[in-house]
């Protein structure tokens, strides 16, 4: 069997280092993903809720405005002007 030249060893070593680096980075990303998934709700649930009620945020703001105006109307004893 022929001996591998120095350039072959360098190429082989660089490929091995790249594979190990890729493996370690994927492992680190996978561990980080597991920690973050417990703290936030699942995106699937958020997508389903958005599809069911696409204007939920706007409706909540309108409801808040409605509650504030009703509160102001109850505090104002003067009759409406015509």
PyMOL Python script that loads the backbone (N, CA, C, O; Angstrom):
from pymol import cmd

cmd.read_pdbstr("""\
ATOM      1  N   UNK A   1       0.837  -1.167   0.000  1.00  0.00           N
ATOM      2  CA  UNK A   1       0.000   0.000   0.000  1.00  0.00           C
ATOM      3  C   UNK A   1       0.889   1.241   0.000  1.00  0.00           C
ATOM      4  O   UNK A   1       1.858   1.328   0.755  1.00  0.00           O
ATOM      5  N   UNK A   2       0.550   2.174  -0.840  1.00  0.00           N
ATOM      6  CA  UNK A   2       1.351   3.394  -0.942  1.00  0.00           C
ATOM      7  C   UNK A   2       1.132   4.278   0.268  1.00  0.00           C
ATOM      8  O   UNK A   2       0.064   4.274   0.880  1.00  0.00           O
ATOM      9  N   UNK A   3       2.172   5.041   0.603  1.00  0.00           N
ATOM     10  CA  UNK A   3       2.063   5.971   1.721  1.00  0.00           C
ATOM     11  C   UNK A   3       1.298   7.210   1.273  1.00  0.00           C
ATOM     12  O   UNK A   3       1.357   7.616   0.112  1.00  0.00           O
ATOM     13  N   UNK A   4       0.572   7.806   2.238  1.00  0.00           N
ATOM     14  CA  UNK A   4      -0.206   9.009   1.956  1.00  0.00           C
ATOM     15  C   UNK A   4       0.736  10.212   2.057  1.00  0.00           C
ATOM     16  O   UNK A   4       1.470  10.337   3.037  1.00  0.00           O
ATOM     17  N   UNK A   5       0.724  11.097   1.054  1.00  0.00           N
ATOM     18  CA  UNK A   5       1.595  12.275   1.129  1.00  0.00           C
ATOM     19  C   UNK A   5       1.118  13.253   2.205  1.00  0.00           C
ATOM     20  O   UNK A   5       0.011  13.128   2.729  1.00  0.00           O
ATOM     21  N   UNK A   6       1.965  14.216   2.519  1.00  0.00           N
ATOM     22  CA  UNK A   6       1.686  15.183   3.568  1.00  0.00           C
ATOM     23  C   UNK A   6       0.398  15.960   3.265  1.00  0.00           C
ATOM     24  O   UNK A   6      -0.391  16.207   4.177  1.00  0.00           O
ATOM     25  N   UNK A   7       0.174  16.342   2.030  1.00  0.00           N
ATOM     26  CA  UNK A   7      -1.038  17.075   1.654  1.00  0.00           C
ATOM     27  C   UNK A   7      -2.286  16.229   1.909  1.00  0.00           C
ATOM     28  O   UNK A   7      -3.316  16.770   2.313  1.00  0.00           O
ATOM     29  N   UNK A   8      -2.219  14.957   1.690  1.00  0.00           N
ATOM     30  CA  UNK A   8      -3.336  14.055   1.969  1.00  0.00           C
ATOM     31  C   UNK A   8      -3.667  14.019   3.446  1.00  0.00           C
ATOM     32  O   UNK A   8      -4.840  14.039   3.820  1.00  0.00           O
ATOM     33  N   UNK A   9      -2.626  13.964   4.310  1.00  0.00           N
ATOM     34  CA  UNK A   9      -2.846  13.972   5.752  1.00  0.00           C
ATOM     35  C   UNK A   9      -3.477  15.286   6.212  1.00  0.00           C
ATOM     36  O   UNK A   9      -4.340  15.299   7.089  1.00  0.00           O
ATOM     37  N   UNK A  10      -3.039  16.379   5.614  1.00  0.00           N
ATOM     38  CA  UNK A  10      -3.594  17.688   5.972  1.00  0.00           C
ATOM     39  C   UNK A  10      -5.073  17.751   5.584  1.00  0.00           C
ATOM     40  O   UNK A  10      -5.909  18.202   6.367  1.00  0.00           O
ATOM     41  N   UNK A  11      -5.386  17.296   4.371  1.00  0.00           N
ATOM     42  CA  UNK A  11      -6.787  17.288   3.933  1.00  0.00           C
ATOM     43  C   UNK A  11      -7.630  16.370   4.810  1.00  0.00           C
ATOM     44  O   UNK A  11      -8.737  16.736   5.205  1.00  0.00           O
ATOM     45  N   UNK A  12      -7.127  15.204   5.112  1.00  0.00           N
ATOM     46  CA  UNK A  12      -7.850  14.259   5.957  1.00  0.00           C
ATOM     47  C   UNK A  12      -8.066  14.833   7.355  1.00  0.00           C
ATOM     48  O   UNK A  12      -9.153  14.696   7.915  1.00  0.00           O
ATOM     49  N   UNK A  13      -7.057  15.468   7.917  1.00  0.00           N
ATOM     50  CA  UNK A  13      -7.179  16.075   9.235  1.00  0.00           C
ATOM     51  C   UNK A  13      -8.180  17.221   9.240  1.00  0.00           C
ATOM     52  O   UNK A  13      -8.956  17.359  10.186  1.00  0.00           O
ATOM     53  N   UNK A  14      -8.173  18.043   8.199  1.00  0.00           N
ATOM     54  CA  UNK A  14      -9.124  19.154   8.146  1.00  0.00           C
ATOM     55  C   UNK A  14     -10.555  18.648   8.012  1.00  0.00           C
ATOM     56  O   UNK A  14     -11.469  19.232   8.595  1.00  0.00           O
ATOM     57  N   UNK A  15     -10.765  17.586   7.262  1.00  0.00           N
ATOM     58  CA  UNK A  15     -12.112  17.006   7.141  1.00  0.00           C
ATOM     59  C   UNK A  15     -12.575  16.469   8.489  1.00  0.00           C
ATOM     60  O   UNK A  15     -13.729  16.663   8.871  1.00  0.00           O
ATOM     61  N   UNK A  16     -11.684  15.797   9.210  1.00  0.00           N
ATOM     62  CA  UNK A  16     -12.025  15.257  10.532  1.00  0.00           C
ATOM     63  C   UNK A  16     -12.379  16.398  11.485  1.00  0.00           C
ATOM     64  O   UNK A  16     -13.358  16.299  12.225  1.00  0.00           O
ATOM     65  N   UNK A  17     -11.596  17.480  11.477  1.00  0.00           N
ATOM     66  CA  UNK A  17     -11.887  18.615  12.348  1.00  0.00           C
ATOM     67  C   UNK A  17     -13.211  19.286  11.978  1.00  0.00           C
ATOM     68  O   UNK A  17     -13.950  19.718  12.863  1.00  0.00           O
ATOM     69  N   UNK A  18     -13.513  19.377  10.704  1.00  0.00           N
ATOM     70  CA  UNK A  18     -14.786  19.972  10.289  1.00  0.00           C
ATOM     71  C   UNK A  18     -15.969  19.118  10.738  1.00  0.00           C
ATOM     72  O   UNK A  18     -16.983  19.649  11.190  1.00  0.00           O
ATOM     73  N   UNK A  19     -15.843  17.810  10.615  1.00  0.00           N
ATOM     74  CA  UNK A  19     -16.925  16.917  11.032  1.00  0.00           C
ATOM     75  C   UNK A  19     -17.131  16.997  12.540  1.00  0.00           C
ATOM     76  O   UNK A  19     -18.270  17.048  13.002  1.00  0.00           O
ATOM     77  N   UNK A  20     -16.063  17.008  13.302  1.00  0.00           N
ATOM     78  CA  UNK A  20     -16.176  17.116  14.756  1.00  0.00           C
ATOM     79  C   UNK A  20     -16.768  18.467  15.150  1.00  0.00           C
ATOM     80  O   UNK A  20     -17.617  18.531  16.038  1.00  0.00           O
ATOM     81  N   UNK A  21     -16.334  19.538  14.504  1.00  0.00           N
ATOM     82  CA  UNK A  21     -16.879  20.867  14.792  1.00  0.00           C
ATOM     83  C   UNK A  21     -18.364  20.948  14.463  1.00  0.00           C
ATOM     84  O   UNK A  21     -19.134  21.531  15.227  1.00  0.00           O
ATOM     85  N   UNK A  22     -18.772  20.376  13.346  1.00  0.00           N
ATOM     86  CA  UNK A  22     -20.186  20.361  12.975  1.00  0.00           C
ATOM     87  C   UNK A  22     -21.002  19.571  13.991  1.00  0.00           C
ATOM     88  O   UNK A  22     -22.085  20.001  14.387  1.00  0.00           O
ATOM     89  N   UNK A  23     -20.496  18.436  14.409  1.00  0.00           N
ATOM     90  CA  UNK A  23     -21.183  17.623  15.397  1.00  0.00           C
ATOM     91  C   UNK A  23     -21.348  18.380  16.712  1.00  0.00           C
ATOM     92  O   UNK A  23     -22.429  18.364  17.300  1.00  0.00           O
ATOM     93  N   UNK A  24     -20.295  19.037  17.179  1.00  0.00           N
ATOM     94  CA  UNK A  24     -20.364  19.767  18.444  1.00  0.00           C
ATOM     95  C   UNK A  24     -21.304  20.963  18.360  1.00  0.00           C
ATOM     96  O   UNK A  24     -22.026  21.248  19.316  1.00  0.00           O
ATOM     97  N   UNK A  25     -21.304  21.666  17.229  1.00  0.00           N
ATOM     98  CA  UNK A  25     -22.213  22.811  17.092  1.00  0.00           C
ATOM     99  C   UNK A  25     -23.665  22.353  17.040  1.00  0.00           C
ATOM    100  O   UNK A  25     -24.532  23.000  17.627  1.00  0.00           O
ATOM    101  N   UNK A  26     -23.945  21.262  16.356  1.00  0.00           N
ATOM    102  CA  UNK A  26     -25.308  20.725  16.329  1.00  0.00           C
ATOM    103  C   UNK A  26     -25.746  20.247  17.710  1.00  0.00           C
ATOM    104  O   UNK A  26     -26.897  20.440  18.100  1.00  0.00           O
ATOM    105  N   UNK A  27     -24.850  19.638  18.434  1.00  0.00           N
ATOM    106  CA  UNK A  27     -25.160  19.179  19.790  1.00  0.00           C
ATOM    107  C   UNK A  27     -25.456  20.365  20.706  1.00  0.00           C
ATOM    108  O   UNK A  27     -26.387  20.307  21.509  1.00  0.00           O
ATOM    109  N   UNK A  28     -24.679  21.434  20.595  1.00  0.00           N
ATOM    110  CA  UNK A  28     -24.907  22.620  21.415  1.00  0.00           C
ATOM    111  C   UNK A  28     -26.245  23.280  21.057  1.00  0.00           C
ATOM    112  O   UNK A  28     -26.974  23.717  21.948  1.00  0.00           O
ATOM    113  N   UNK A  29     -26.568  23.355  19.778  1.00  0.00           N
ATOM    114  CA  UNK A  29     -27.841  23.944  19.353  1.00  0.00           C
ATOM    115  C   UNK A  29     -29.012  23.100  19.833  1.00  0.00           C
ATOM    116  O   UNK A  29     -30.044  23.643  20.226  1.00  0.00           O
ATOM    117  N   UNK A  30     -28.867  21.795  19.806  1.00  0.00           N
ATOM    118  CA  UNK A  30     -29.936  20.900  20.260  1.00  0.00           C
ATOM    119  C   UNK A  30     -30.178  21.060  21.754  1.00  0.00           C
ATOM    120  O   UNK A  30     -31.328  21.074  22.193  1.00  0.00           O
ATOM    121  N   UNK A  31     -29.111  21.182  22.542  1.00  0.00           N
ATOM    122  CA  UNK A  31     -29.264  21.391  23.986  1.00  0.00           C
ATOM    123  C   UNK A  31     -29.907  22.739  24.278  1.00  0.00           C
ATOM    124  O   UNK A  31     -30.748  22.842  25.171  1.00  0.00           O
ATOM    125  N   UNK A  32     -29.523  23.766  23.540  1.00  0.00           N
ATOM    126  CA  UNK A  32     -30.096  25.095  23.737  1.00  0.00           C
ATOM    127  C   UNK A  32     -31.579  25.097  23.360  1.00  0.00           C
ATOM    128  O   UNK A  32     -32.378  25.771  24.011  1.00  0.00           O
ATOM    129  N   UNK A  33     -31.954  24.359  22.327  1.00  0.00           N
ATOM    130  CA  UNK A  33     -33.349  24.261  21.900  1.00  0.00           C
ATOM    131  C   UNK A  33     -34.198  23.633  22.997  1.00  0.00           C
ATOM    132  O   UNK A  33     -35.317  24.085  23.238  1.00  0.00           O
ATOM    133  N   UNK A  34     -33.695  22.612  23.659  1.00  0.00           N
ATOM    134  CA  UNK A  34     -34.447  21.954  24.720  1.00  0.00           C
ATOM    135  C   UNK A  34     -34.709  22.899  25.892  1.00  0.00           C
ATOM    136  O   UNK A  34     -35.775  22.825  26.504  1.00  0.00           O
ATOM    137  N   UNK A  35     -33.776  23.775  26.216  1.00  0.00           N
ATOM    138  CA  UNK A  35     -33.963  24.711  27.318  1.00  0.00           C
ATOM    139  C   UNK A  35     -34.978  25.778  26.953  1.00  0.00           C
ATOM    140  O   UNK A  35     -35.770  26.177  27.807  1.00  0.00           O
ATOM    141  N   UNK A  36     -34.983  26.255  25.715  1.00  0.00           N
ATOM    142  CA  UNK A  36     -35.886  27.322  25.298  1.00  0.00           C
ATOM    143  C   UNK A  36     -37.311  26.829  25.066  1.00  0.00           C
ATOM    144  O   UNK A  36     -38.253  27.611  25.197  1.00  0.00           O
ATOM    145  N   UNK A  37     -37.491  25.572  24.729  1.00  0.00           N
ATOM    146  CA  UNK A  37     -38.829  25.082  24.414  1.00  0.00           C
ATOM    147  C   UNK A  37     -39.721  25.002  25.649  1.00  0.00           C
ATOM    148  O   UNK A  37     -40.945  25.036  25.520  1.00  0.00           O
ATOM    149  N   UNK A  38     -39.140  24.897  26.842  1.00  0.00           N
ATOM    150  CA  UNK A  38     -39.941  24.808  28.051  1.00  0.00           C
ATOM    151  C   UNK A  38     -40.440  26.182  28.495  1.00  0.00           C
ATOM    152  O   UNK A  38     -41.478  26.274  29.150  1.00  0.00           O
ATOM    153  N   UNK A  39     -39.725  27.245  28.152  1.00  0.00           N
ATOM    154  CA  UNK A  39     -40.067  28.569  28.651  1.00  0.00           C
ATOM    155  C   UNK A  39     -41.103  29.287  27.791  1.00  0.00           C
ATOM    156  O   UNK A  39     -41.759  30.200  28.293  1.00  0.00           O
ATOM    157  N   UNK A  40     -41.281  28.927  26.542  1.00  0.00           N
ATOM    158  CA  UNK A  40     -42.230  29.626  25.682  1.00  0.00           C
ATOM    159  C   UNK A  40     -43.276  28.641  25.158  1.00  0.00           C
ATOM    160  O   UNK A  40     -43.009  27.443  25.069  1.00  0.00           O
ATOM    161  N   UNK A  41     -44.469  29.141  24.811  1.00  0.00           N
ATOM    162  CA  UNK A  41     -45.493  28.240  24.304  1.00  0.00           C
ATOM    163  C   UNK A  41     -45.124  27.700  22.930  1.00  0.00           C
ATOM    164  O   UNK A  41     -44.309  28.278  22.210  1.00  0.00           O
ATOM    165  N   UNK A  42     -45.730  26.606  22.597  1.00  0.00           N
ATOM    166  CA  UNK A  42     -45.439  25.990  21.307  1.00  0.00           C
ATOM    167  C   UNK A  42     -45.936  26.885  20.187  1.00  0.00           C
ATOM    168  O   UNK A  42     -47.004  27.488  20.300  1.00  0.00           O
ATOM    169  N   UNK A  43     -45.176  26.977  19.112  1.00  0.00           N
ATOM    170  CA  UNK A  43     -45.545  27.823  17.996  1.00  0.00           C
ATOM    171  C   UNK A  43     -46.774  27.278  17.285  1.00  0.00           C
ATOM    172  O   UNK A  43     -47.545  28.052  16.717  1.00  0.00           O
ATOM    173  N   UNK A  44     -46.971  25.991  17.302  1.00  0.00           N
ATOM    174  CA  UNK A  44     -48.147  25.403  16.663  1.00  0.00           C
ATOM    175  C   UNK A  44     -49.429  25.902  17.299  1.00  0.00           C
ATOM    176  O   UNK A  44     -50.393  26.203  16.595  1.00  0.00           O
ATOM    177  N   UNK A  45     -49.454  25.994  18.606  1.00  0.00           N
ATOM    178  CA  UNK A  45     -50.619  26.505  19.316  1.00  0.00           C
ATOM    179  C   UNK A  45     -50.855  27.967  18.969  1.00  0.00           C
ATOM    180  O   UNK A  45     -51.995  28.390  18.777  1.00  0.00           O
ATOM    181  N   UNK A  46     -49.785  28.729  18.890  1.00  0.00           N
ATOM    182  CA  UNK A  46     -49.901  30.148  18.551  1.00  0.00           C
ATOM    183  C   UNK A  46     -50.429  30.316  17.129  1.00  0.00           C
ATOM    184  O   UNK A  46     -51.245  31.203  16.876  1.00  0.00           O
ATOM    185  N   UNK A  47     -49.985  29.493  16.215  1.00  0.00           N
ATOM    186  CA  UNK A  47     -50.461  29.568  14.824  1.00  0.00           C
ATOM    187  C   UNK A  47     -51.938  29.213  14.751  1.00  0.00           C
ATOM    188  O   UNK A  47     -52.699  29.876  14.045  1.00  0.00           O
ATOM    189  N   UNK A  48     -52.350  28.180  15.469  1.00  0.00           N
ATOM    190  CA  UNK A  48     -53.757  27.766  15.457  1.00  0.00           C
ATOM    191  C   UNK A  48     -54.642  28.865  16.034  1.00  0.00           C
ATOM    192  O   UNK A  48     -55.708  29.155  15.491  1.00  0.00           O
ATOM    193  N   UNK A  49     -54.197  29.485  17.145  1.00  0.00           N
ATOM    194  CA  UNK A  49     -54.980  30.571  17.733  1.00  0.00           C
ATOM    195  C   UNK A  49     -55.076  31.759  16.788  1.00  0.00           C
ATOM    196  O   UNK A  49     -56.126  32.397  16.710  1.00  0.00           O
ATOM    197  N   UNK A  50     -54.017  32.065  16.080  1.00  0.00           N
ATOM    198  CA  UNK A  50     -54.043  33.158  15.113  1.00  0.00           C
ATOM    199  C   UNK A  50     -54.981  32.847  13.966  1.00  0.00           C
ATOM    200  O   UNK A  50     -55.682  33.737  13.483  1.00  0.00           O
ATOM    201  N   UNK A  51     -55.008  31.606  13.522  1.00  0.00           N
ATOM    202  CA  UNK A  51     -55.913  31.229  12.441  1.00  0.00           C
ATOM    203  C   UNK A  51     -57.370  31.267  12.890  1.00  0.00           C
ATOM    204  O   UNK A  51     -58.251  31.626  12.108  1.00  0.00           O
ATOM    205  N   UNK A  52     -57.628  30.902  14.141  1.00  0.00           N
ATOM    206  CA  UNK A  52     -59.000  30.923  14.650  1.00  0.00           C
ATOM    207  C   UNK A  52     -59.510  32.349  14.826  1.00  0.00           C
ATOM    208  O   UNK A  52     -60.635  32.665  14.440  1.00  0.00           O
ATOM    209  N   UNK A  53     -58.678  33.206  15.411  1.00  0.00           N
ATOM    210  CA  UNK A  53     -59.068  34.594  15.672  1.00  0.00           C
ATOM    211  C   UNK A  53     -57.954  35.508  15.154  1.00  0.00           C
ATOM    212  O   UNK A  53     -57.073  35.900  15.919  1.00  0.00           O
ATOM    213  N   UNK A  54     -57.985  35.848  13.869  1.00  0.00           N
ATOM    214  CA  UNK A  54     -56.881  36.639  13.316  1.00  0.00           C
ATOM    215  C   UNK A  54     -56.809  38.064  13.864  1.00  0.00           C
ATOM    216  O   UNK A  54     -55.737  38.669  13.838  1.00  0.00           O
ATOM    217  N   UNK A  55     -57.916  38.616  14.359  1.00  0.00           N
ATOM    218  CA  UNK A  55     -57.935  39.992  14.850  1.00  0.00           C
ATOM    219  C   UNK A  55     -58.067  40.038  16.369  1.00  0.00           C
ATOM    220  O   UNK A  55     -58.628  40.997  16.898  1.00  0.00           O
ATOM    221  N   UNK A  56     -57.578  39.052  17.074  1.00  0.00           N
ATOM    222  CA  UNK A  56     -57.735  38.981  18.530  1.00  0.00           C
ATOM    223  C   UNK A  56     -57.064  40.155  19.232  1.00  0.00           C
ATOM    224  O   UNK A  56     -57.639  40.705  20.171  1.00  0.00           O
ATOM    225  N   UNK A  57     -55.889  40.550  18.818  1.00  0.00           N
ATOM    226  CA  UNK A  57     -55.206  41.675  19.473  1.00  0.00           C
ATOM    227  C   UNK A  57     -55.987  42.970  19.269  1.00  0.00           C
ATOM    228  O   UNK A  57     -56.176  43.747  20.206  1.00  0.00           O
ATOM    229  N   UNK A  58     -56.434  43.191  18.048  1.00  0.00           N
ATOM    230  CA  UNK A  58     -57.196  44.402  17.768  1.00  0.00           C
ATOM    231  C   UNK A  58     -58.516  44.409  18.521  1.00  0.00           C
ATOM    232  O   UNK A  58     -58.929  45.440  19.052  1.00  0.00           O
ATOM    233  N   UNK A  59     -59.178  43.255  18.567  1.00  0.00           N
ATOM    234  CA  UNK A  59     -60.437  43.162  19.308  1.00  0.00           C
ATOM    235  C   UNK A  59     -60.229  43.451  20.797  1.00  0.00           C
ATOM    236  O   UNK A  59     -61.072  44.086  21.431  1.00  0.00           O
ATOM    237  N   UNK A  60     -59.121  42.989  21.347  1.00  0.00           N
ATOM    238  CA  UNK A  60     -58.825  43.248  22.759  1.00  0.00           C
ATOM    239  C   UNK A  60     -58.620  44.745  22.993  1.00  0.00           C
ATOM    240  O   UNK A  60     -59.073  45.287  24.001  1.00  0.00           O
ATOM    241  N   UNK A  61     -57.947  45.401  22.075  1.00  0.00           N
ATOM    242  CA  UNK A  61     -57.749  46.853  22.210  1.00  0.00           C
ATOM    243  C   UNK A  61     -59.083  47.598  22.101  1.00  0.00           C
ATOM    244  O   UNK A  61     -59.320  48.540  22.857  1.00  0.00           O
ATOM    245  N   UNK A  62     -59.962  47.191  21.172  1.00  0.00           N
ATOM    246  CA  UNK A  62     -61.278  47.820  21.045  1.00  0.00           C
ATOM    247  C   UNK A  62     -62.109  47.592  22.306  1.00  0.00           C
ATOM    248  O   UNK A  62     -62.814  48.494  22.760  1.00  0.00           O
ATOM    249  N   UNK A  63     -62.029  46.405  22.862  1.00  0.00           N
ATOM    250  CA  UNK A  63     -62.765  46.107  24.096  1.00  0.00           C
ATOM    251  C   UNK A  63     -62.257  46.965  25.246  1.00  0.00           C
ATOM    252  O   UNK A  63     -63.045  47.457  26.055  1.00  0.00           O
ATOM    253  N   UNK A  64     -60.951  47.145  25.319  1.00  0.00           N
ATOM    254  CA  UNK A  64     -60.370  47.997  26.353  1.00  0.00           C
ATOM    255  C   UNK A  64     -60.863  49.441  26.191  1.00  0.00           C
ATOM    256  O   UNK A  64     -61.210  50.096  27.174  1.00  0.00           O
ATOM    257  N   UNK A  65     -60.891  49.927  24.955  1.00  0.00           N
ATOM    258  CA  UNK A  65     -61.393  51.271  24.689  1.00  0.00           C
ATOM    259  C   UNK A  65     -62.866  51.389  25.053  1.00  0.00           C
ATOM    260  O   UNK A  65     -63.289  52.403  25.608  1.00  0.00           O
ATOM    261  N   UNK A  66     -63.645  50.367  24.748  1.00  0.00           N
ATOM    262  CA  UNK A  66     -65.064  50.356  25.084  1.00  0.00           C
ATOM    263  C   UNK A  66     -65.261  50.429  26.603  1.00  0.00           C
ATOM    264  O   UNK A  66     -66.107  51.180  27.088  1.00  0.00           O
ATOM    265  N   UNK A  67     -64.487  49.655  27.335  1.00  0.00           N
ATOM    266  CA  UNK A  67     -64.588  49.663  28.798  1.00  0.00           C
ATOM    267  C   UNK A  67     -64.227  51.039  29.363  1.00  0.00           C
ATOM    268  O   UNK A  67     -64.868  51.510  30.302  1.00  0.00           O
ATOM    269  N   UNK A  68     -63.225  51.672  28.807  1.00  0.00           N
ATOM    270  CA  UNK A  68     -62.821  53.000  29.284  1.00  0.00           C
ATOM    271  C   UNK A  68     -63.901  54.047  28.995  1.00  0.00           C
ATOM    272  O   UNK A  68     -64.176  54.901  29.838  1.00  0.00           O
ATOM    273  N   UNK A  69     -64.510  53.984  27.816  1.00  0.00           N
ATOM    274  CA  UNK A  69     -65.565  54.959  27.495  1.00  0.00           C
ATOM    275  C   UNK A  69     -66.798  54.736  28.366  1.00  0.00           C
ATOM    276  O   UNK A  69     -67.436  55.697  28.796  1.00  0.00           O
ATOM    277  N   UNK A  70     -67.134  53.489  28.626  1.00  0.00           N
ATOM    278  CA  UNK A  70     -68.272  53.209  29.521  1.00  0.00           C
ATOM    279  C   UNK A  70     -68.001  53.742  30.925  1.00  0.00           C
ATOM    280  O   UNK A  70     -68.902  54.266  31.581  1.00  0.00           O
ATOM    281  N   UNK A  71     -66.776  53.608  31.375  1.00  0.00           N
ATOM    282  CA  UNK A  71     -66.410  54.113  32.687  1.00  0.00           C
ATOM    283  C   UNK A  71     -66.532  55.634  32.731  1.00  0.00           C
ATOM    284  O   UNK A  71     -66.995  56.190  33.727  1.00  0.00           O
ATOM    285  N   UNK A  72     -66.117  56.308  31.656  1.00  0.00           N
ATOM    286  CA  UNK A  72     -66.237  57.763  31.592  1.00  0.00           C
ATOM    287  C   UNK A  72     -67.703  58.201  31.533  1.00  0.00           C
ATOM    288  O   UNK A  72     -68.072  59.201  32.149  1.00  0.00           O
ATOM    289  N   UNK A  73     -68.526  57.475  30.810  1.00  0.00           N
ATOM    290  CA  UNK A  73     -69.951  57.818  30.714  1.00  0.00           C
ATOM    291  C   UNK A  73     -70.647  57.691  32.063  1.00  0.00           C
ATOM    292  O   UNK A  73     -71.507  58.507  32.396  1.00  0.00           O
ATOM    293  N   UNK A  74     -70.289  56.692  32.829  1.00  0.00           N
ATOM    294  CA  UNK A  74     -70.908  56.498  34.143  1.00  0.00           C
ATOM    295  C   UNK A  74     -70.490  57.602  35.108  1.00  0.00           C
ATOM    296  O   UNK A  74     -71.268  57.980  35.984  1.00  0.00           O
ATOM    297  N   UNK A  75     -69.302  58.112  34.965  1.00  0.00           N
ATOM    298  CA  UNK A  75     -68.811  59.174  35.863  1.00  0.00           C
ATOM    299  C   UNK A  75     -69.334  60.555  35.476  1.00  0.00           C
ATOM    300  O   UNK A  75     -69.281  61.470  36.298  1.00  0.00           O
ATOM    301  N   UNK A  76     -69.832  60.737  34.265  1.00  0.00           N
ATOM    302  CA  UNK A  76     -70.307  62.045  33.788  1.00  0.00           C
ATOM    303  C   UNK A  76     -71.807  62.162  34.023  1.00  0.00           C
ATOM    304  O   UNK A  76     -72.572  61.510  33.312  1.00  0.00           O
ATOM    305  N   UNK A  77     -72.273  62.971  35.000  1.00  0.00           N
ATOM    306  CA  UNK A  77     -73.716  63.055  35.304  1.00  0.00           C
ATOM    307  C   UNK A  77     -74.487  63.960  34.353  1.00  0.00           C
ATOM    308  O   UNK A  77     -75.718  63.946  34.377  1.00  0.00           O
ATOM    309  N   UNK A  78     -73.828  64.730  33.532  1.00  0.00           N
ATOM    310  CA  UNK A  78     -74.556  65.660  32.657  1.00  0.00           C
ATOM    311  C   UNK A  78     -75.259  64.902  31.530  1.00  0.00           C
ATOM    312  O   UNK A  78     -74.724  63.923  31.010  1.00  0.00           O
ATOM    313  N   UNK A  79     -76.473  65.359  31.149  1.00  0.00           N
ATOM    314  CA  UNK A  79     -77.202  64.695  30.064  1.00  0.00           C
ATOM    315  C   UNK A  79     -76.557  65.019  28.714  1.00  0.00           C
ATOM    316  O   UNK A  79     -75.911  66.056  28.569  1.00  0.00           O
ATOM    317  N   UNK A  80     -76.729  64.153  27.750  1.00  0.00           N
ATOM    318  CA  UNK A  80     -76.136  64.413  26.424  1.00  0.00           C
ATOM    319  C   UNK A  80     -76.803  65.626  25.771  1.00  0.00           C
ATOM    320  O   UNK A  80     -78.004  65.842  25.935  1.00  0.00           O
ATOM    321  N   UNK A  81     -76.036  66.400  25.046  1.00  0.00           N
ATOM    322  CA  UNK A  81     -76.542  67.590  24.369  1.00  0.00           C
ATOM    323  C   UNK A  81     -77.003  67.234  22.972  1.00  0.00           C
ATOM    324  O   UNK A  81     -76.436  66.360  22.316  1.00  0.00           O
ATOM    325  N   UNK A  82     -78.059  67.936  22.520  1.00  0.00           N
ATOM    326  CA  UNK A  82     -78.576  67.674  21.174  1.00  0.00           C
ATOM    327  C   UNK A  82     -78.261  68.785  20.250  1.00  0.00           C
ATOM    328  O   UNK A  82     -78.621  68.731  19.074  1.00  0.00           O
TER     329      UNK A  82
END
""", "prot")
cmd.dss("prot")
cmd.show_as("cartoon", "prot")
cmd.util.cbc("prot")
cmd.orient("prot")
